[in-house]
């Protein structure tokens, strides 16, 4: 029986602040459910982290977001220590965080994705990587960190004065006009489809986490065949990457076709997050959701 839980939060990625909010919400839910909880603000000191994980907890709730927290690094350490943890294992976490690799696996499973190429910043400055409009994405960041749209009428060349600091290689993806849909998958079963709208014109980091930054419509008001297809594609994408626990699939719908953008293996658990909303839509409280995650924890 799981009684002692360590919650990993914070970290040093670009998503540190969001992780702290997610972690705090999960800590409260577990404490309210009667668990003995240890809170660990993860720093870039592996020795200190290992020390904090003794005495060994029954499980770890991994509330880290971004690089080093959801890309297989922490998962590998916990595998070595033999401590069960929430969300996906090492391989699924690493593959999902590597956007081009995830797309290859989606394509192999017949899951439609947007046309995309990988190029260096230098090459993109010298020649447009594809016809506009397109989206420039870091290879391995989450929460739309660093993502920006290069539109038809933009005068400034890509990356001129952008302050880009997410590596030399960039994934460029054809911009899919239309509607933003997302599906939470819990233990392999899709929960619901949410449509996300924002007055910002783009579902960026601030739209995701700021109060009033976006509007979530659940269930999404789309035709039933589109709704069912989004659920099916999300379950297939979850399975293709070998995910476990809770994950979230993000899609675009252009009015005719659905396109899988990515799988987030450690979706946010903040007050504005999508997974808790969809769980509530299915009749599951936030506390029950967090408890389920912990009780499903395992090692690879």
FISE-747738 format. One record per residue: residue in one letter; chain; z, y, x of N, C-alpha, C, O in turn. Coordinates in steps of 0.02 Angstrom, whole numbers. Atoms other than C-alpha are relative to their C-alpha. Layout:
N
R r c    n.z    n.y    n.x   ca.z   ca.y   ca.x    c.z    c.y    c.x    o.z    o.y    o.x
R a A      Z      Y      X      Z      Y      X      Z      Y      X      Z      Y      X
...
! end
This chain:
300
R r c    n.z    n.y    n.x   ca.z   ca.y   ca.x    c.z    c.y    c.x    o.z    o.y    o.x
R x A      0    -60     42      0      0      0      0     63     44     36     66     94
R x A      5    -62    -37    -45    174     62     57     47    -21     61     66    -79
R x A    -54    -47     15    108    287     73     -1     60     47     17    116     26
R x A      1    -53    -49     86    390    232    -72     20     15   -112    -21     38
R x A     68    -24     -9    -71    497    244     -1     60     46     39    107     38
R x A     11    -59    -43   -127    615    382    -63     34    -25   -115      2    -34
R x A     58    -39     22   -245    753    325    -25     41     59     10     83     86
R x A     31    -37    -54   -364    817    459    -38     59    -29    -76     51    -77
R x A     30    -61     27   -421    996    430     -9     51     55     17     43    111
R x A     10    -53    -49   -476   1153    519    -58    -15     47   -116     -6     29
R x A     52     13    -50   -569   1101    675    -25     64     31      5    117     23
R x A     26    -58    -35   -676   1219    776    -74     13    -15   -108     49     21
R x A     70    -11     18   -845   1212    689     -7     67    -36     43    102    -48
R x A     12    -61     38   -926   1356    596     30     -3    -70     33     48   -105
R x A    -28      9     67   -846   1285    438     76     -7      1    105    -35    -46
R x A    -72      8     -8   -666   1294    498     39     28    -61     82     -6    -88
R x A    -38    -31     54   -605   1413    362     -6    -39    -66     43    -46   -102
R x A     10     40     60   -681   1310    222     40    -65      4     70    -87    -45
R x A    -37     62    -10   -603   1153    295     74     10    -12    107    -33    -41
R x A    -71    -14     11   -431   1233    294     16      4    -75     69    -18    -97
R x A    -10     -5     73   -450   1272    108     -5    -69    -32     36    -87    -74
R x A      7     68     27   -513   1096     69     62    -41     17     89    -75    -27
R x A    -58     39    -22   -372   1019    170     63     18    -38    101    -26    -58
R x A    -60    -22     35   -237   1124     88      1    -26    -72     53    -47    -97
R x A      4     25     69   -297   1074    -87     14    -75     -2     48    -98    -48
R x A    -11     72     -2   -298    890    -39     73    -17     17    101    -64    -11
R x A    -70     10    -17   -125    901     40     44      8    -62     86    -35    -75
R x A    -40    -11     60    -52    973   -119     -9    -57    -51     40    -80    -80
R x A     13     54     48   -136    841   -227     36    -64     20     64    -98    -22
R x A    -32     61    -24    -69    700   -119     76      5     -5    110    -42    -25
R x A    -73     -9      6    107    772   -112     22     -5    -73     73    -36    -88
R x A    -16      4     71    106    792   -301     -3    -71    -25     32    -89    -72
R x A      8     70     20     53    610   -314     53    -45     32     55   -105     19
R x A    -54     38    -29    203    556   -210    -12    -28     69     28    -68     93
R x A     13     25    -68    124    523    -40     39     41     51     56     99     40
R x A    -30    -33    -58    208    565    125    -58     26     42    -96    -14     69
R x A     60    -29    -29     82    686    201     16     37     65     64     76     69
R x A     -2    -37    -63     60    747    380    -63     42      5   -118     15      0
R x A     57    -46     -6    -53    899    401    -16     11     74     28     29    113
R x A     20     -9    -70   -152    909    564    -58     49      3   -113     34    -21
R x A     53    -48    -14   -252   1064    610    -31    -21     66     -3    -10    119
R x A     31     32    -58   -373    981    730    -26     53     49    -63     98     30
R x A     24    -44    -54   -402   1072    895    -43    -41     48    -49   -102     42
R x A     45     35    -46   -520   1030   1037     41    -31     57     31    -16    116
R x A    -44     34    -47   -389    920   1122     12    -70    -27     56    -80    -69
R x A     -4     68     27   -412    734   1091     68    -30     12     95    -66    -31
R x A    -66     28    -15   -249    689   1176     52     24    -50     94    -15    -73
R x A    -48    -28     49   -151    806   1061    -11    -31    -69     38    -44   -105
R x A     13     30     65   -238    734    909     27    -72     -4     58    -91    -53
R x A    -26     69     -1   -197    555    959     76     -1     -5    105    -43    -39
R x A    -73     -4      4    -16    606    985     24     15    -71     73    -14    -94
R x A    -18    -17     69    -10    682    810    -10    -58    -47     20    -61   -101
R x A     14     58     43    -76    519    739     48    -58     12     37   -114    -11
R x A    -54     49     -9     80    425    796     65     33    -23     78     90     -6
R x A     13     68     22    174    353    713    -62     -4    -44    -79     43    -81
R x A     65      9     32     13    284    642      5      5    -76     45    -30   -107
R x A     -1     -4     73    -22    337    462    -36    -60    -31    -73    -96      3
R x A     35     53     35    -81    213    332    -74     17     -9   -116    -27    -12
R x A     69    -22      9   -238    317    308     -7     73     22     43    109     24
R x A     17    -69    -15   -323    479    360    -46     26    -54    -96     -5    -70
R x A     47    -36     42   -399    598    235    -34     52     44     -2     99     68
R x A     38    -43    -45   -535    684    334    -28     58    -41    -78     51    -76
R x A     23    -60     34   -554    860    265    -37     47     47    -47    106     31
R x A     38    -41    -47   -649    923    417    -71      8    -25    -99    -37    -57
R x A     69    -13     18   -819   1002    388    -38     21     63     -9     50    109
R x A     41    -23    -55   -962   1030    508      1    -46     60     24   -103     57
R x A      7     39    -62   -992    972    684     68    -24     25    119     11     19
R x A    -58     34    -29   -867    854    766     47    -29    -53     88    -72    -39
R x A    -43     25     53   -783    824    598    -35    -47    -48     -5    -92    -76
R x A     36     43     47   -920    746    494    -64    -28     31   -109    -50     -5
R x A     61     24    -33  -1050    695    623     10    -65     38    -32    -84     79
R x A    -13     64    -32   -971    532    681     51      3     57     76    -48     78
R x A    -46     -6    -57   -860    601    820     71    -21    -19    100    -66     12
R x A    -68     17     22   -692    595    729      1    -71    -27     49   -108    -17
R x A      4     67     29   -748    438    639      4    -53     55     38   -104     47
R x A     -3     47    -56   -775    349    806     69     -6     30     92    -60     46
R x A    -68      1    -27   -604    399    869     47    -39    -46     87    -79    -23
R x A    -43     35     48   -520    336    710    -16    -75     -2     28   -116    -12
R x A     18     71     -5   -618    174    723     35    -33     60     61    -88     55
R x A    -32     27    -60   -551    149    900     75    -10    -12    104    -60      9
R x A    -72      4     13   -374    184    841     17    -49    -57     75    -67    -66
R x A    -12     47     54   -396     67    693     35     30    -60     72     -4    -95
R x A    -32    -34     56   -340    196    565    -53     10    -55   -103     43    -44
R x A     48    -10     55   -430    189    396     -7     74    -17     41    112    -15
R x A     12    -70     16   -511    353    346    -48      6    -59    -84    -40    -76
R x A     41    -13     59   -598    430    196    -72     16     20    -87     31     78
R x A     70    -18     -7   -783    462    173    -38    -52     42    -14   -107     54
R x A     44     47    -34   -925    382    271     22    -16     71     61     20    101
R x A    -16     21    -67   -912    288    434    -41     35     53    -78     83     38
R x A     31    -33    -58   -978    333    606    -75      7     -8   -102     63     -2
R x A     74     -2     -1  -1162    287    587    -27     43    -57    -69     85    -46
R x A     24    -39     57  -1188    358    412     14     74     10    -27    116     -7
R x A    -18    -69    -12  -1097    517    461    -47     33     50    -71     89     40
R x A     43    -27    -52  -1201    541    618    -72     10    -25   -103     61    -12
R x A     69     -5     24  -1367    506    532     -7     55    -52    -56     92    -51
R x A      5    -51     52  -1331    617    382      2     70     30    -31    116      4
R x A     -6    -66    -31  -1285    762    497    -63     18     39    -78     77     50
R x A     63    -11    -36  -1449    741    594    -55      5    -52    -83    -46    -72
R x A     44    -10     57  -1565    816    463    -68    -34      8    -90    -68    -39
R x A     64     33     -6  -1732    755    534      5    -77     -4    -37   -109    -33
R x A     -9     73      2  -1666    577    559     14    -23    -72    -13    -74    -94
R x A    -14     18     69  -1597    573    382    -64      1    -41    -75    -44    -83
R x A     63     -3     37  -1766    626    315    -45    -60     15    -79    -85    -30
R x A     40     59    -16  -1850    484    407     23    -60    -40    -18    -99    -65
R x A    -26     56     38  -1736    359    323    -15      8    -74    -30    -40   -109
R x A     18    -12     69  -1764    440    154    -73    -18    -13    -89    -53    -61
R x A     71     14      7  -1952    430    178    -14    -75      2    -55   -101    -36
R x A      9     72     -5  -1939    247    229     19    -36    -64     -7    -90    -79
R x A    -22     29     63  -1853    213     63    -39     27    -60    -22     13   -117
R x A     41    -27     54  -1985    306    -37     32     58    -37     12     73    -93
R x A    -34    -58     30  -1870    454    -73    -38     63     22    -43     77     82
R x A     41    -58    -19  -1975    614    -79     40     54     34     95     72     13
R x A    -30    -56    -37  -1932    751     47    -52     53     11   -112     40      6
R x A     46    -55    -15  -2009    919     88    -32    -11     68     -2    -39    113
R x A     34      1    -65  -2137    929    227     42     37     51     70     90     35
R x A    -43    -31    -50  -2047    971    388    -25    -15     70    -58    -65     82
R x A     15     10    -71  -2070    990    575     60     23     41    101     63     17
R x A    -51    -22    -47  -1954   1009    724    -35     36     58    -84     11     85
R x A     30    -38    -54  -1993   1142    853     54     40     35    108     51      7
R x A    -47    -43    -35  -1906   1247    984     -7     72    -25    -58     90    -54
R x A      3    -71     18  -1865   1429    952    -57     34     36    -93     75      6
R x A     54    -30    -39  -1985   1477   1091    -68    -14    -31   -111     30    -36
R x A     64     18     30  -2128   1381   1010    -10     35    -67    -66     55    -83
R x A      5    -33     65  -2089   1456    839    -14     74      7    -47    103    -36
R x A     15    -71    -12  -2094   1631    911    -73      9     20   -104     59      3
R x A     69     -5    -24  -2262   1596    992    -50    -13    -56   -104     17    -58
R x A     46     18     54  -2340   1519    836     40    -26    -60     86    -65    -52
R x A    -35     21     61  -2284   1495    657      0    -77     -4    -53   -107      4
R x A     -3     73      2  -2224   1314    639    -35    -30    -60    -56    -87    -58
R x A     37     22     60  -2301   1300    464    -15     61    -42      9    116    -28
R x A     18    -55     44  -2373   1406    326     62     25    -37    105    -15    -57
R x A    -55    -29     38  -2251   1525    242    -10    -11    -74    -67    -17    -97
R x A    -70     -5    -20  -2137   1517    149     28    -67     24      7   -120      1
R x A    -33     60    -24  -2029   1395    244     73     17     15     93     75     17
R x A    -71     -8    -12  -1845   1367    282     15    -23     71     -6    -77     92
R x A    -23     19    -67  -1770   1365    457     72    -25     -5    116     10    -32
R x A    -66     30      5  -1620   1250    472     24    -25     68    -16    -54    105
R x A    -27     33    -59  -1505   1202    616     -7    -76     -7     -7   -102    -63
R x A     10     73      2  -1527   1020    662     61    -36    -25     55    -90    -55
R x A    -61     38     16  -1345    974    632     58     45    -19    112     41     10
R x A    -54    -39     28  -1244   1101    535      2    -14    -75    -44    -42   -103
R x A     -7      9     72  -1179   1098    356     14     65    -35     17    118     -3
R x A    -18    -58     40  -1137   1219    214    -50     58      6    -31    116      0
R x A     53    -51     -7  -1303   1311    240     12     47     59    -18    101     62
R x A    -12    -41    -59  -1236   1380    405    -65      7     40    -96    -43     58
R x A     60    -13    -40  -1381   1462    498    -65     -6    -37   -117      9     -8
R x A     62     10     38  -1507   1423    361    -28     68    -23      8    110    -49
R x A     30    -59     29  -1631   1560    319    -73    -14    -19   -106    -57     10
R x A     67      9     26  -1794   1575    224    -46     51     32    -30    111     34
R x A     52    -45    -26  -1950   1648    306    -52      6    -56    -87    -42    -71
R x A     41    -10     59  -2048   1723    162    -68     30     18    -80     54     73
R x A     69    -21     -9  -2230   1771    140     -5     71     26    -44     85     72
R x A      8    -70    -17  -2204   1958    153     44     25     56     45     85     71
R x A    -44    -21    -55  -2078   1960    296    -41     25     59    -89     -7     81
R x A     36    -29    -56  -2136   2073    436     27    -23     67    -10    -30    116
R x A    -32     18    -63  -2012   2019    569    -15    -73     17     -6   -116    -26
R x A     13     69    -20  -2063   1863    667     64    -42     -3    119    -14      3
R x A    -60     42      3  -1944   1714    651     44      8     62     19      7    118
R x A    -51     -1    -53  -1785   1730    755      3     65     39     43     70     86
R x A     -5    -64    -34  -1817   1908    811     64     35    -23     69     53    -82
R x A    -62    -33     17  -1643   1985    816     44    -38    -49     86     -8    -82
R x A    -37     39     50  -1573   1842    711     70    -20     23    111    -38    -19
R x A    -65     22    -25  -1425   1803    823      8    -76     -6     65   -101    -10
R x A     -2     73      6  -1470   1619    811     38    -31     58     23    -17    116
R x A    -38     33    -54  -1345   1513    909     15    -72    -18     70    -97     -7
R x A     -9     69     23  -1371   1338    839    -44    -49     38    -64   -101     10
R x A     39     46    -41  -1470   1259    980    -73     22      5    -96     64    -33
R x A     70    -19    -13  -1647   1271   1047    -49    -30    -49   -101     -1    -63
R x A     45     32     48  -1724   1150    923     20     18    -71     79     23    -87
R x A    -10    -21     69  -1744   1198    741    -42    -45    -45    -97    -65    -27
R x A     40     35     50  -1800   1102    587    -29     51    -48      8     91    -78
R x A     34    -43     47  -1929   1195    485    -24    -42    -59    -54    -95    -50
R x A     12     40     60  -1950   1137    306    -38     44    -51    -20    101    -62
R x A     37    -36     52  -2076   1189    174     48     22    -55     87    -18    -80
R x A    -44    -26     53  -1987   1301     48    -24    -27    -67    -83    -21    -85
R x A     15     28     66  -1980   1216   -122     25     50    -53     85     55    -63
R x A    -23    -45     53  -1977   1347   -261     26    -41    -59      6    -98    -69
R x A    -24     35     58  -1883   1301   -416     76      0     -6    108     50      8
R x A    -70      4     19  -1709   1240   -461     40    -42     50     15    -92     76
R x A    -46     33    -46  -1562   1187   -353     44    -48    -41     80    -28    -86
R x A    -39     51     34  -1484   1023   -411     43    -37     51     24    -44    109
R x A    -43     39    -44  -1340    923   -338     33    -55    -39     49    -48    -98
R x A    -28     60     32  -1268    752   -375     55    -28     45     43    -43    104
R x A    -54     34    -36  -1100    682   -321     -7    -75     -9    -21    -99    -64
R x A      2     73      3  -1099    497   -279     67    -26     24     91     -9     78
R x A    -68     23    -12   -933    407   -284      0    -77      0     -9   -108    -53
R x A      2     72     -5   -925    229   -220    -67    -30    -20    -70    -85    -45
R x A     67     23     16  -1113    213   -243    -25     19    -68    -83      6    -84
R x A     19    -17     69  -1114    279   -422     -5     75     -8     42    112      6
R x A     10    -71     12  -1187    449   -465     43     23    -58     48    -12   -109
R x A    -45    -26     52  -1067    556   -568    -37     43    -51    -30     32   -112
R x A     33    -47     45  -1174    695   -641    -50     41     41    -52     37    102
R x A     46    -47    -33  -1310    822   -603     23     71    -18     32     88    -76
R x A    -18    -70      9  -1261   1004   -578    -59     43     21    -90     30     73
R x A     48    -50    -23  -1383   1149   -573     39     59     27     89     81     -4
R x A    -34    -56    -33  -1332   1290   -457    -46     61     -2   -104     57     19
R x A     37    -63     -2  -1390   1469   -482     43     52     34    105     49     33
R x A    -37    -53    -33  -1343   1623   -384    -41     64     -2   -102     63      5
R x A     33    -65     -1  -1383   1808   -394    -22     20     70    -60     68     78
R x A     18    -15    -69  -1399   1806   -205    -71    -21     17    -98     -2     69
R x A     69     22    -12  -1570   1724   -221     -5    -63     42    -58    -93     46
R x A     -1     58    -44  -1520   1584   -103     71    -26      3    119     13     11
R x A    -67     31      1  -1374   1462   -108     26     -7     72     27    -61    101
R x A    -22     -1    -70  -1306   1514     63     75    -12      4    107    -29    -46
R x A    -71     14    -12  -1132   1498    139     45     41    -47     91     14    -77
R x A    -42    -42     43  -1060   1646     42     -7    -20    -73     42    -19   -110
R x A     10     22     69  -1137   1587   -121     39    -64    -14     63    -74    -70
R x A    -36     62      9  -1056   1418    -94     75     10     -9    106    -23    -50
R x A    -73     -2     -5   -879   1477    -60     33     63    -25     94     63    -36
R x A    -31    -61     26   -852   1655   -121     10     -5    -76    -31    -36   -111
R x A    -12     -2     72   -776   1682   -293    -58     35    -34    -77     91    -16
R x A     56    -30     36   -919   1714   -413    -65     -2     38   -114     28     16
R x A     61      2    -41  -1047   1676   -278    -56    -40    -33   -114    -28    -18
R x A     51     41     33  -1136   1548   -387     25    -22    -68     85    -19    -82
R x A    -16     28     66  -1142   1475   -562    -20    -73      1    -76    -90     19
R x A     13     72      2  -1128   1287   -584     -6    -21    -73     40    -10   -113
R x A     11     25     68  -1201   1211   -743      1    -76      3    -44   -107     30
R x A     -7     73      1  -1140   1033   -771     17    -23    -70     66      0    -99
R x A     60     30    -28  -1224    936   -842    -59     49      2    -65     93    -40
R x A     58    -44     -6  -1384   1020   -784    -44     -4    -62    -53    -58    -90
R x A     42     -3     60  -1496   1075   -926    -73    -12     19   -115     34     19
R x A     67     22    -16  -1651    979   -875    -18    -58    -46     26    -87    -78
R x A     20     57     41  -1753    847   -965     35    -63     22     52    -71     81
R x A    -38     60    -16  -1668    679   -974    -33    -42     54      2    -72     95
R x A     32     40    -52  -1800    594   -867     10     30     70     16     -6    119
R x A    -14    -33    -64  -1773    724   -730     72    -12     20     87    -26     78
R x A    -71     13    -13  -1585    705   -745     11    -70     27     45    -80     77
R x A     -7     70    -21  -1597    516   -731    -30    -12     69     -3    -50    109
R x A     33      8    -65  -1717    528   -584     43     28     56     47     -1    110
R x A    -44    -30    -50  -1599    644   -490     59    -45     15     79    -53     73
R x A    -55     47     -9  -1456    522   -517    -23    -61     42     12    -82     88
R x A     25     59    -35  -1562    375   -458    -16     15     73      2    -23    117
R x A     17    -17    -69  -1630    463   -303     63     10     42     64     -8    101
R x A    -62    -13    -36  -1453    515   -254     35    -65     19     60    -72     75
R x A    -30     65    -16  -1387    338   -266    -40    -36     54    -11    -68     98
R x A     42     32    -51  -1535    275   -165      9     32     69     10     -2    120
R x A    -10    -35    -64  -1510    408    -31     67    -18     30     72    -28     90
R x A    -68     20    -22  -1324    367    -20     -3    -70     32     26    -82     85
R x A      6     68    -25  -1368    183      3    -42     -3     64    -27    -40    110
R x A     45      0    -58  -1509    220    127     37     19     64     22     -8    118
R x A    -37    -22    -60  -1388    307    246     62    -43     13     93    -36     65
R x A    -59     42     -9  -1250    178    221     65     37    -12    116     23     20
R x A    -60    -40     14  -1127    303    148     53    -42    -35     39    -96    -62
R x A    -54     29     39   -959    257     73     44     57    -25     37    115     -4
R x A    -45    -51     28   -823    348    -24    -40     51    -41    -84     32    -79
R x A     33    -53     36   -879    516    -92    -51     35     44    -37     50    102
R x A     51    -39    -34  -1040    603    -41    -35     42    -53    -25     32   -112
R x A     36    -42     47  -1153    734   -118    -72      8     22    -85     22     81
R x A     71     -7    -14  -1342    739   -128    -25     67    -27     -8     85    -83
R x A     29    -64     20  -1435    905   -135    -75     -7     -8   -109    -34     36
R x A     71      8     15  -1607    914   -214    -30     66    -24      6    112    -44
R x A     37    -55     31  -1740   1039   -266    -48    -29    -52    -76    -83    -43
R x A     45     20     53  -1842   1027   -426    -49     57    -13    -28    112    -32
R x A     49    -53      5  -2005   1125   -433    -34      3    -69    -84     38    -78
R x A     28      1     67  -2039   1091   -617    -42    -62    -12    -58    -78    -70
R x A     38     62      6  -2138    934   -580     32    -57     39     38   -113     14
R x A    -26     52    -44  -2060    839   -436     68     19     27     86     77     33
R x A    -64     -8    -33  -1889    813   -360     -8    -14     75    -46    -58     94
R x A      1     10    -72  -1861    826   -172     72     -5     25    114     37      9
R x A    -66      7    -30  -1709    762    -77      5     45     61    -36     40    107
R x A    -11    -43    -58  -1644    894     42     45    -32     51     27    -37    110
R x A    -47     31    -47  -1494    808    118     57    -34    -37     68    -23    -97
R x A    -62     29     24  -1338    704     94     57     31     40     55     33    102
R x A    -60    -27    -31  -1171    787    131     54    -54     -5     78    -69    -59
R x A    -48     56      1  -1050    648    182     72     23     -8    115    -19    -22
R x A    -67    -26     10   -897    761    174     -3     65    -39     10    119    -12
R x A      8    -60     40   -924    881     31     66     37     -9    120      8     -3
R x A    -58    -42      5   -805   1024      3     47    -20    -56     26    -48   -107
R x A    -52     13     50   -642   1005    -93     38     65    -13     98     65    -22
R x A    -29    -66     14   -612   1191   -121      1     13    -75    -29    -26   -113
R x A     -1    -15     72   -578   1273   -290    -69     11    -30    -78      3    -91
R x A     67    -11     26   -765   1313   -305    -47    -59     15   -107    -53      5
R x A     42     56    -22   -827   1143   -244    -29    -40    -57     -2    -42   -112
R x A     39     35     51   -951   1036   -338     26    -69    -17     25    -88    -76
R x A    -24     68     14   -877    862   -320     59      0    -49     57    -37    -98
R x A    -55     -2     50   -711    905   -408    -24     19    -69      2     -6   -119
R x A     27    -20     66   -811    989   -547    -33    -60    -35    -22    -71    -94
R x A     34     56     31   -917    835   -575     49    -56    -18     41    -89    -68
R x A    -51     50     16   -766    720   -567     36     20    -65     50    -22   -107
R x A    -33    -24     61   -682    829   -700    -45    -11    -60    -21    -28   -114
R x A     48     12     54   -840    816   -805      3    -73    -23     -9    -88    -82
R x A     -6     71     17   -815    627   -799     70    -20    -22     84    -78    -34
R x A    -67     13     23   -633    644   -849     50    -16     54    105    -40     38
R x A    -45     14    -56   -554    627   -676     30     64     27     -6    111     43
R x A    -33    -59    -26   -425    753   -619    -10      6     75    -29    -43    108
R x A      5    -10    -72   -427    828   -445     48    -47     37     30    -76     88
R x A    -49     44    -32   -270    731   -401    -24    -72      0    -19   -107     51
R x A     25     69      3   -345    567   -460    -59    -11     47    -65    -64     77
R x A     56      4    -46   -502    603   -360     24     -8     72     -1    -52    108
R x A    -26      3    -69   -405    633   -199     35    -67     13     27    -97     66
R x A    -34     65     -7   -297    479   -227    -51    -56      6    -42   -101     48
R x A     52     51     -5   -452    374   -255    -31     -1     70    -41    -54     99
R x A     29     -5    -67   -526    437    -91     45    -34     52     22    -71     94
R x A    -47     28    -48   -370    390      5      6    -76     -7      9   -112     42
R x A     -8     71     11   -353    220    -75    -62    -40     19    -59   -101     28
R x A     62     33    -22   -535    181    -29    -11      6     76    -61    -18    101
R x A      9    -11    -73   -508    228    155     -7    -66     37     26   -116     21
R x A      9     59    -42   -567    103    285    -30     19     67    -51     76     77
R x A     33     -9    -65   -632     84    463    -67    -35     -2    -78    -80    -43
R x A     63     37     -9   -806     31    515     14    -65     37    -31   -104     50
! end
